[in-house]
Amino acid sequence: MTSSRPPIPQPVPASSLPPPEAPPSLQPPSLGPLRVVTLTPAPGSLELGIIFKRTYVISHAQPCRLADAQIPLDDNGAFHEPLAEGIAPSFRSLPEVIAVKTGTDVVVQASARSPRPVTVMRAAVQIGSYVHHAAVFGRRFCDWSRGRIRFTDPEPLDTLPLRYENAYGGRDLAFEKVFLDEVKERTDPDAYRRAKAVAAGMLEANHSFMYPRNRFGKGYIIENRPEAVQGRELPNIERPDDLLTPERIVVGHPFDWDKQPIPAGFDYLDPLSFPRSAMLAIPPPSSREISAAREVSGGLVPPDFFRGNLFSHPPEKLPDLIHPDVSRCASLGLRLPFLRGDEQVVLSGIDPAIPDYVVPLPGETPVFRFHTPDVSFADVVPQLHLVFIDPIRKLLTLTWAARVPLSRPLRPGDEKELATAAQFQMRRA
């Protein structure tokens, strides 16, 4: 499943290259699926990053075929359509024009689906010997009775989107109301009236009262009070080894969030969520040492994922604080070492007619060639950065990226010229 990193090609003098006449097997791609960017990996050094995306059509256990319509690289990202009114949607896509990653991200945008109604089922992604799976429950709720909390039995379900809105997390609106009421009591009426809209806006954004690991989810309860507990909907998607229980559902204090379940996910991971926020040197407030988070002991992030807080270091130290894994966009558990691109992916619990849906990856890799008056490279081999699978639309996209050294900065417009002039050849992995 792992492969050694290919050597970085060195610049070739333009005078030693053959005339810029591409062989028939080399095709100039459209600008949409290919992009080049300038990188500065270290002071005094420059690199050219080449990002390329290819779209395929999939069917169970059959070789995938090149799609007629190629999906362009995503520059900005986008949110899903809301699952229900009043529930903030999670990410449908994240920016793909990223030339630096530490491995292959696997994103599966699917629903858990059963051929008949069940109260609990399993959804999983298997690549080689590696398995990422989750328990999927029907709707459940909290019940407050005689000062104790219990969970209702799951309702039957036959389909459920595997999105972060259905995983553990979210907000405790009852706690937020108490907080605002206390602010009102302690604030001059005129000042409160002026600040109310600002405070309400802050509570709608990403804030420390939301579950830092997943602001989109459900089941996050801070205080053990009837109005906060009774009728609260519980998460549908959970890690089998980190289940929510009545005994651990109440956090007690917003800064004690680390003891709560790590959300189960298959889709894109919110860039503002923990641990990505800590990798960006902006960790959420916590009563424990951030570096001791359970993601480390579970092997989900490297031990050095947190290198320091931005606000306790001078600005010039920021590059040293950012962890390279911050660019990883897959859910925890689906961040793998670099894949070759010829592996077989098995999706379990996502097709009611096919219990284990097999997606063979195409086993081909683009090899780039550039020849312009100022920049020339040959046989640039990239690494596979992203495997995206949408079994509902029967689509597979693979995104590769490569880096090559530059001897001088590019001029304005050079990136577009290089992307237009680039040629690629698909070779067997």
RODO-2510 file (C-alpha; in nm, 4 decimals, decimal comma):
residues 429
     n   res          X          Y          Z
     1     m     0,0000     0,0000     0,0000
     2     t     0,2981     0,2302     0,0559
     3     s     0,5532     0,3334    -0,2018
     4     s     0,8861     0,5114    -0,1816
     5     r     0,8850     0,8752    -0,2816
     6     p     1,0128     0,9184    -0,6385
     7     p     1,3281     1,1259    -0,6823
     8     i     1,2763     1,4929    -0,7574
     9     p     1,3679     1,5577    -1,1220
    10     q     1,6365     1,8192    -1,1754
    11     p     1,6144     2,1050    -1,4271
    12     v     1,7254     2,0151    -1,7783
    13     p     1,8908     2,2901    -1,9864
    14     a     1,6648     2,3961    -2,2714
    15     s     1,9507     2,3525    -2,5176
    16     s     1,9706     1,9793    -2,4439
    17     l     1,6031     1,9098    -2,5011
    18     p     1,4618     1,7884    -2,8332
    19     p     1,2383     2,0177    -3,0346
    20     p     0,9045     2,0788    -2,8578
    21     e     0,7121     1,8395    -3,0748
    22     a     0,4936     1,6158    -2,8590
    23     p     0,4578     1,2490    -2,9533
    24     p     0,1040     1,1328    -3,0301
    25     s     0,0653     0,9759    -2,6827
    26     l     0,1081     1,3142    -2,5128
    27     q    -0,2009     1,5278    -2,4857
    28     p    -0,2273     1,8904    -2,3673
    29     p    -0,4968     1,8914    -2,0978
    30     s    -0,7468     2,1698    -2,0564
    31     l    -0,6677     2,4267    -1,7889
    32     g    -0,9462     2,2992    -1,5617
    33     p    -0,7993     1,9675    -1,4414
    34     l    -0,4352     2,0881    -1,4313
    35     r    -0,2802     2,3753    -1,2420
    36     v     0,0697     2,4908    -1,1529
    37     v     0,1656     2,6992    -0,8503
    38     t     0,4868     2,8455    -0,7101
    39     l     0,6101     2,7081    -0,3768
    40     t     0,8737     2,8295    -0,1303
    41     p     0,9513     2,5188     0,0792
    42     a     1,2448     2,6912     0,2519
    43     p     1,4032     3,0371     0,2524
    44     g     1,5969     3,0890    -0,0681
    45     s     1,4419     2,7932    -0,2531
    46     l     1,1648     2,7777    -0,5128
    47     e     0,9587     2,4914    -0,6496
    48     l     0,6931     2,4476    -0,9136
    49     g     0,3899     2,2540    -0,7973
    50     i     0,1878     2,0649    -1,0592
    51     i    -0,1645     1,9486    -0,9605
    52     f    -0,3702     1,7283    -1,1915
    53     k    -0,7158     1,5740    -1,1521
    54     r    -0,8749     1,2925    -1,3513
    55     t    -1,2363     1,1754    -1,3405
    56     y    -1,3541     0,8171    -1,3967
    57     v    -1,6861     0,6326    -1,4044
    58     i    -1,7081     0,3325    -1,1727
    59     s    -1,9149     0,0150    -1,1550
    60     h    -1,8903    -0,2738    -0,9118
    61     a    -1,5776    -0,4884    -0,9598
    62     q    -1,5251    -0,3540    -1,3138
    63     p    -1,2315    -0,1518    -1,4465
    64     c    -1,3181     0,2152    -1,4222
    65     r    -1,3357     0,4145    -1,7447
    66     l    -1,2411     0,7703    -1,8195
    67     a    -1,5415     0,9999    -1,7817
    68     d    -1,6586     1,2006    -2,0817
    69     a    -1,6812     1,5138    -1,8660
    70     q    -1,3690     1,5900    -1,6629
    71     i    -1,4366     1,7698    -1,3344
    72     p    -1,2075     2,0727    -1,2912
    73     l    -0,9914     2,1283    -0,9862
    74     d    -1,1768     2,2951    -0,7004
    75     d    -1,0288     2,6329    -0,6065
    76     n    -1,2595     2,7346    -0,3238
    77     g    -1,4525     2,4432    -0,1720
    78     a    -1,8278     2,4320    -0,1070
    79     f    -2,0853     2,3208     0,1475
    80     h    -2,3398     2,0430     0,1087
    81     e    -2,7059     2,1214     0,0792
    82     p    -2,8561     2,1293     0,4319
    83     l    -2,9995     1,8009     0,5588
    84     a    -3,2677     1,9861     0,7524
    85     e    -3,3743     2,3415     0,8227
    86     g    -3,1641     2,5098     1,0895
    87     i    -2,8745     2,2604     1,0657
    88     a    -2,5505     2,4031     0,9264
    89     p    -2,4212     2,1837     0,6419
    90     s    -2,0758     2,0257     0,6354
    91     f    -1,8286     2,0453     0,3471
    92     r    -1,9087     1,8939     0,0081
    93     s    -1,5636     1,9849    -0,1229
    94     l    -1,2431     2,1572    -0,0138
    95     p    -0,9814     2,3385    -0,2248
    96     e    -0,7731     2,0942    -0,4324
    97     v    -0,5026     2,3261    -0,5656
    98     i    -0,2581     2,2052    -0,3012
    99     a     0,0824     2,0748    -0,4030
   100     v     0,2136     1,9574    -0,0641
   101     k     0,0767     1,6578     0,1277
   102     t     0,2242     1,3840     0,3434
   103     g     0,0160     1,0975     0,2029
   104     t    -0,3019     1,0017     0,0190
   105     d    -0,6393     1,1250     0,1457
   106     v    -0,9394     0,9008     0,0812
   107     v    -1,2827     1,0695     0,0809
   108     v    -1,6033     0,8713     0,0333
   109     q    -1,9204     1,0744    -0,0179
   110     a    -2,1972     0,8212     0,0297
   111     s    -2,4944     0,7066     0,2333
   112     a    -2,5198     0,3977     0,4454
   113     r    -2,7921     0,1902     0,2796
   114     s    -2,9552    -0,1365     0,3761
   115     p    -3,1774    -0,3639     0,1619
   116     r    -3,4312    -0,3672     0,4459
   117     p    -3,4983    -0,1453     0,7509
   118     v    -3,2587    -0,2138     1,0390
   119     t    -3,1875    -0,0386     1,3683
   120     v    -2,8090    -0,0588     1,3386
   121     m    -2,5706    -0,1427     1,0540
   122     r    -2,2052    -0,1177     0,9560
   123     a    -2,0408     0,1067     0,6983
   124     a    -1,6768     0,0570     0,6044
   125     v    -1,3975     0,1417     0,3614
   126     q    -1,1272    -0,1184     0,3043
   127     i    -0,8062    -0,0607     0,1081
   128     g    -0,5781    -0,3611     0,1095
   129     s    -0,5513    -0,4766     0,4707
   130     y    -0,6609    -0,1401     0,6101
   131     v    -1,0225    -0,0996     0,7267
   132     h    -1,2028     0,2160     0,8401
   133     h    -1,5530     0,1478     0,9691
   134     a    -1,8399     0,2925     1,1697
   135     a    -2,1552     0,1801     1,3462
   136     v    -2,4655     0,3412     1,1933
   137     f    -2,7743     0,3748     1,4133
   138     g    -3,1328     0,4732     1,3452
   139     r    -3,2644     0,7850     1,5158
   140     r    -3,2182     0,7851     1,8938
   141     f    -3,2882     1,0413     2,1604
   142     c    -3,1960     1,1269     2,5172
   143     d    -3,4557     1,0655     2,7866
   144     w    -3,4342     1,2322     3,1275
   145     s    -3,6049     1,0316     3,4009
   146     r    -3,5653     1,0742     3,7779
   147     g    -3,2401     1,2594     3,7377
   148     r    -3,0858     0,9952     3,5147
   149     i    -3,0160     0,9849     3,1416
   150     r    -3,1004     0,6959     2,9161
   151     f    -3,0911     0,6474     2,5388
   152     t    -3,4027     0,5420     2,3505
   153     d    -3,3816     0,2383     2,1246
   154     p    -3,2776     0,3131     1,7633
   155     e    -3,5552     0,3542     1,5094
   156     p    -3,5400     0,1466     1,1884
   157     l    -3,3527     0,3017     0,8972
   158     d    -3,2637     0,1972     0,5443
   159     t    -3,0523     0,4967     0,4350
   160     l    -2,8471     0,7608     0,6116
   161     p    -2,5989     1,0162     0,4667
   162     l    -2,2472     0,9523     0,5982
   163     r    -2,1973     1,3197     0,6754
   164     y    -2,0641     1,4995     0,9811
   165     e    -2,4090     1,6345     1,0636
   166     n    -2,4972     1,2756     1,1639
   167     a    -2,1807     1,2169     1,3713
   168     y    -2,1159     1,3168     1,7318
   169     g    -2,0662     1,6870     1,8008
   170     g    -2,2506     2,0101     1,7358
   171     r    -2,3774     2,2658     1,9858
   172     d    -2,5526     2,2763     2,3213
   173     l    -2,8080     2,5505     2,2536
   174     a    -2,9424     2,5304     2,6090
   175     f    -2,5973     2,6086     2,7474
   176     e    -2,5517     2,8947     2,5008
   177     k    -2,8844     3,0423     2,6127
   178     v    -2,7769     3,0305     2,9768
   179     f    -2,4511     3,1999     2,8811
   180     l    -2,6303     3,4823     2,6986
   181     d    -2,8749     3,5252     2,9873
   182     e    -2,5852     3,5607     3,2318
   183     v    -2,4170     3,8158     3,0052
   184     k    -2,7443     4,0101     2,9954
   185     e    -2,7728     4,0121     3,3760
   186     r    -2,4169     4,1384     3,4223
   187     t    -2,4220     4,4009     3,1455
   188     d    -2,5644     4,7513     3,1320
   189     p    -2,8937     4,7332     2,9330
   190     d    -2,7801     4,9840     2,6702
   191     a    -2,4447     4,8091     2,6255
   192     y    -2,6165     4,4700     2,6050
   193     r    -2,8578     4,5957     2,3406
   194     r    -2,5642     4,7167     2,1306
   195     a    -2,3616     4,3964     2,1813
   196     k    -2,6455     4,1430     2,1481
   197     a    -2,6279     4,1144     1,7687
   198     v    -2,2488     4,0737     1,7803
   199     a    -2,2721     3,8047     2,0486
   200     a    -2,5434     3,6187     1,8590
   201     g    -2,3326     3,6325     1,5432
   202     m    -2,0322     3,4905     1,7274
   203     l    -2,2421     3,1999     1,8512
   204     e    -2,3486     3,1227     1,4941
   205     a    -1,9861     3,1009     1,3821
   206     n    -1,7145     2,8633     1,4993
   207     h    -1,6712     2,9239     1,8735
   208     s    -1,5436     2,7518     2,1868
   209     f    -1,8912     2,6321     2,2939
   210     m    -1,9178     2,4123     1,9852
   211     y    -1,7613     2,0686     1,9913
   212     p    -1,4084     2,1398     1,8627
   213     r    -1,3832     1,8075     1,6774
   214     n    -1,7095     1,8551     1,4849
   215     r    -1,9204     2,1699     1,4921
   216     f    -2,1787     2,0149     1,2565
   217     g    -2,2845     1,7092     1,4591
   218     k    -2,5389     1,6161     1,7232
   219     g    -2,5449     1,4932     2,0830
   220     y    -2,3046     1,7441     2,2421
   221     i    -2,4363     1,8308     2,5919
   222     i    -2,2319     2,0470     2,8293
   223     e    -2,4512     2,0694     3,1408
   224     n    -2,6637     1,8012     3,3047
   225     r    -2,9993     1,9794     3,3139
   226     p    -3,3392     1,8475     3,2005
   227     e    -3,3887     2,1204     2,9401
   228     a    -3,0476     2,0406     2,7895
   229     v    -3,0961     1,6638     2,7880
   230     q    -3,4589     1,5729     2,7316
   231     g    -3,5340     1,4920     2,3687
   232     r    -3,1837     1,5679     2,2394
   233     e    -3,1099     1,3677     1,9264
   234     l    -2,8089     1,1370     1,9438
   235     p    -2,5472     1,0761     1,6732
   236     n    -2,6198     0,8170     1,4052
   237     i    -2,2577     0,7491     1,3058
   238     e    -2,0065     0,6407     1,5695
   239     r    -1,6710     0,4732     1,6040
   240     p    -1,7317     0,1205     1,7347
   241     d    -1,4424     0,1558     1,9808
   242     d    -1,5492     0,5017     2,1055
   243     l    -1,9251     0,4859     2,1510
   244     l    -2,1283     0,7505     2,3268
   245     t    -2,2982     0,6287     2,6457
   246     p    -2,5401     0,7866     2,8950
   247     e    -2,2556     0,7961     3,1451
   248     r    -2,0270     1,0069     2,9247
   249     i    -2,2709     1,2230     2,7284
   250     v    -2,2524     1,5229     2,9661
   251     v    -1,9253     1,7117     2,9215
   252     g    -1,9508     1,9206     3,2403
   253     h    -1,7354     2,2094     3,1148
   254     p    -1,6654     2,3303     2,7586
   255     f    -1,2897     2,2924     2,8111
   256     d    -1,3289     1,9209     2,8984
   257     w    -1,4234     1,8291     2,5405
   258     d    -1,1204     1,6038     2,4879
   259     k    -1,2723     1,3203     2,6897
   260     q    -1,5673     1,2991     2,4500
   261     p    -1,5954     1,0604     2,1496
   262     i    -1,3892     1,1203     1,8379
   263     p    -1,6440     1,1603     1,5541
   264     a    -1,6661     0,8954     1,2845
   265     g    -1,6409     1,0345     0,9342
   266     f    -1,6005     0,9453     0,5679
   267     d    -1,6428     1,2887     0,4063
   268     y    -1,4155     1,5955     0,3998
   269     l    -1,2902     1,7106     0,7407
   270     d    -1,3647     2,0705     0,8377
   271     p    -1,0411     2,2770     0,8224
   272     l    -1,1450     2,4539     1,1459
   273     s    -1,2000     2,1324     1,3413
   274     f    -0,9581     1,9738     1,5832
   275     p    -0,6928     1,8406     1,5195
   276     r    -0,6518     2,0448     1,1976
   277     s    -0,6922     2,3657     1,3998
   278     a    -0,4049     2,2622     1,6284
   279     m    -0,1895     2,1760     1,3265
   280     l    -0,2506     2,5337     1,2145
   281     a    -0,1259     2,6540     1,5581
   282     i    -0,4769     2,7671     1,6637
   283     p    -0,5866     2,4983     1,9131
   284     p    -0,9221     2,5154     2,0941
   285     p    -0,9190     2,5950     2,4680
   286     s    -0,8747     2,2761     2,6674
   287     s    -0,8302     2,1711     3,0288
   288     r    -0,5736     1,9120     2,9129
   289     e    -0,2490     1,9372     2,7230
   290     i    -0,3366     1,9518     2,3529
   291     s    -0,0404     1,7291     2,2679
   292     a    -0,1924     1,4547     2,4875
   293     a    -0,5155     1,4340     2,2836
   294     r    -0,6633     1,0880     2,2345
   295     e    -0,6070     1,1144     1,8591
   296     v    -0,2354     1,0579     1,9311
   297     s    -0,2789     0,7453     2,1441
   298     g    -0,5222     0,6115     1,8842
   299     g    -0,2667     0,6527     1,6069
   300     l    -0,4870     0,8968     1,4138
   301     v    -0,2367     1,1844     1,4134
   302     p     0,1424     1,1944     1,4597
   303     p     0,2733     1,2675     1,8111
   304     d     0,4112     1,6066     1,7018
   305     f     0,0855     1,7243     1,5408
   306     f     0,0780     2,0274     1,7741
   307     r     0,3910     2,2419     1,7611
   308     g     0,2789     2,5444     1,9572
   309     n     0,0145     2,8140     1,9865
   310     l     0,0244     3,0997     1,7387
   311     f    -0,0715     3,3491     2,0104
   312     s     0,2209     3,2592     2,2379
   313     h     0,4919     3,2894     1,9709
   314     p     0,6206     3,5801     1,7623
   315     p     0,4840     3,6009     1,4050
   316     e     0,8161     3,5004     1,2492
   317     k     0,7863     3,1595     1,4211
   318     l     0,4571     3,0743     1,2484
   319     p     0,6143     2,8610     0,9686
   320     d     0,7761     2,6425     1,2355
   321     l     0,4443     2,5964     1,4177
   322     i     0,2383     2,4717     1,1227
   323     h     0,2386     2,0942     1,0892
   324     p     0,2605     1,9573     0,7329
   325     d    -0,0415     1,7348     0,7970
   326     v    -0,2654     2,0432     0,8113
   327     s    -0,3227     2,0051     0,4359
   328     r    -0,4738     1,6579     0,4822
   329     c    -0,8478     1,6845     0,4101
   330     a    -0,9726     1,3288     0,4741
   331     s    -1,1468     1,2109     0,7886
   332     l    -0,9281     1,0697     1,0635
   333     g    -0,8750     0,7056     0,9752
   334     l    -0,8749     0,7702     0,6004
   335     r    -0,5398     0,9484     0,5842
   336     l    -0,3089     0,6885     0,4382
   337     p     0,0526     0,6730     0,3235
   338     f     0,0920     0,7466    -0,0457
   339     l    -0,1050     0,4969    -0,2537
   340     r     0,0144     0,3734    -0,5932
   341     g    -0,3281     0,4163    -0,7564
   342     d    -0,3766     0,0508    -0,8496
   343     e    -0,5285    -0,0610    -0,5181
   344     q    -0,8765    -0,2053    -0,4717
   345     v    -1,1239    -0,0158    -0,2551
   346     v    -1,4136    -0,2056    -0,0960
   347     l    -1,7144    -0,0060     0,0245
   348     s    -1,9373    -0,1961     0,2662
   349     g    -2,2890    -0,0954     0,3583
   350     i    -2,3332     0,1687     0,0884
   351     d    -2,5241    -0,0232    -0,1822
   352     p    -2,8364    -0,2177    -0,0803
   353     a    -2,7890    -0,4661    -0,3652
   354     i    -2,4125    -0,5152    -0,3240
   355     p    -2,2961    -0,5604     0,0378
   356     d    -1,9286    -0,5096    -0,0555
   357     y    -1,9000    -0,2695    -0,3480
   358     v    -1,5576    -0,3072    -0,5126
   359     v    -1,3860    -0,0095    -0,6777
   360     p    -1,0609    -0,1040    -0,8560
   361     l    -0,8432     0,2062    -0,8948
   362     p    -0,7285     0,2578    -1,2571
   363     g    -0,3609     0,1794    -1,2017
   364     e    -0,2322     0,4682    -1,4107
   365     t    -0,0282     0,7736    -1,3198
   366     p     0,0254     1,0948    -1,5167
   367     v     0,3820     1,1803    -1,6137
   368     f     0,4308     1,5478    -1,6977
   369     r     0,6485     1,7217    -1,9523
   370     f     0,7051     2,0948    -1,9933
   371     h     0,8940     2,2767    -2,2642
   372     t     0,8806     2,6557    -2,2771
   373     p     1,1569     2,9079    -2,3489
   374     d     1,2150     2,9612    -1,9750
   375     v     1,1065     2,6414    -1,7975
   376     s     1,1663     2,2874    -1,9216
   377     f     1,1112     1,9566    -1,7422
   378     a     1,0696     1,6010    -1,8608
   379     d     0,9240     1,2888    -1,6955
   380     v     0,7920     1,4587    -1,3823
   381     v     0,6246     1,1841    -1,1755
   382     p     0,3630     1,2985    -0,9188
   383     q     0,2252     1,1451    -0,6001
   384     l    -0,1389     1,0535    -0,5476
   385     h    -0,2869     1,3141    -0,3127
   386     l    -0,6607     1,2426    -0,3159
   387     v    -0,8905     0,9515    -0,3924
   388     f    -1,2518     1,0738    -0,4011
   389     i    -1,5328     0,8219    -0,4461
   390     d    -1,8983     0,9051    -0,5007
   391     p    -2,0788     0,5691    -0,5340
   392     i    -2,4164     0,7376    -0,5742
   393     r    -2,3107     0,9266    -0,8887
   394     k    -2,0711     0,6398    -0,9806
   395     l    -1,7767     0,8796    -0,9971
   396     l    -1,4131     0,8460    -0,8981
   397     t    -1,1625     1,1304    -0,9093
   398     l    -0,7906     1,1018    -0,8488
   399     t    -0,5778     1,4077    -0,7809
   400     w    -0,2000     1,3941    -0,8161
   401     a     0,0661     1,6533    -0,7381
   402     a     0,4352     1,6839    -0,8148
   403     r     0,7056     1,9313    -0,7193
   404     v     1,0110     2,0313    -0,9216
   405     p     1,2808     2,2871    -0,8370
   406     l     1,2864     2,6285    -1,0021
   407     s     1,5955     2,8364    -1,0653
   408     r     1,4113     3,1694    -1,0666
   409     p     1,0736     3,3134    -0,9647
   410     l     0,7980     3,2942    -1,2223
   411     r     0,6718     3,6132    -1,3766
   412     p     0,3011     3,7110    -1,3604
   413     g     0,1073     3,4875    -1,5953
   414     d     0,3763     3,2175    -1,6138
   415     e     0,1675     2,9689    -1,4145
   416     k    -0,1155     2,9867    -1,6653
   417     e     0,1255     2,9591    -1,9581
   418     l     0,2921     2,6533    -1,8049
   419     a    -0,0415     2,4863    -1,7306
   420     t    -0,1473     2,5407    -2,0909
   421     a     0,1842     2,4173    -2,2288
   422     a     0,2041     2,1116    -2,0006
   423     q     0,1771     1,7687    -2,1564
   424     f     0,1074     1,4438    -1,9801
   425     q     0,1231     1,0769    -2,0528
   426     m    -0,0718     0,8211    -1,8497
   427     r     0,1551     0,5348    -1,7498
   428     r     0,0728     0,2182    -1,5627
   429     a     0,1288     0,2502    -1,1885
***
